Amino acid sequence: RGTWVLAWQCHFEVTKESLPKMVSNGNAAIQSGLKDYPETVQAPDEILALGDKYIEENNARLATMFNRIASSANK
């Protein structure tokens, strides 16, 4: 078997309860990013709105991904 690595730049583990806390805790970095990279950094309101739209679907994707990894490791 070969060795493989999975890297992901997102937070599938976010819940409706944790997202506002994450945004609040990261607000200084968000504001700095908005100042330095306004074309690519999302504003807090945008992050929260997208969370409302995608959290449930992303949590389901995370569960599917972990289940597939676990089942392939058991073979």
Protein Blocks (a to p, Z undefined) as FASTA:
>chain_A
ZZddddddddfkbcfklmmmmmmmmmmmmmmmmmmmmmlpccfklmmmmmmmmmmmmmmm
mmmmmmmmmmmmmZZ
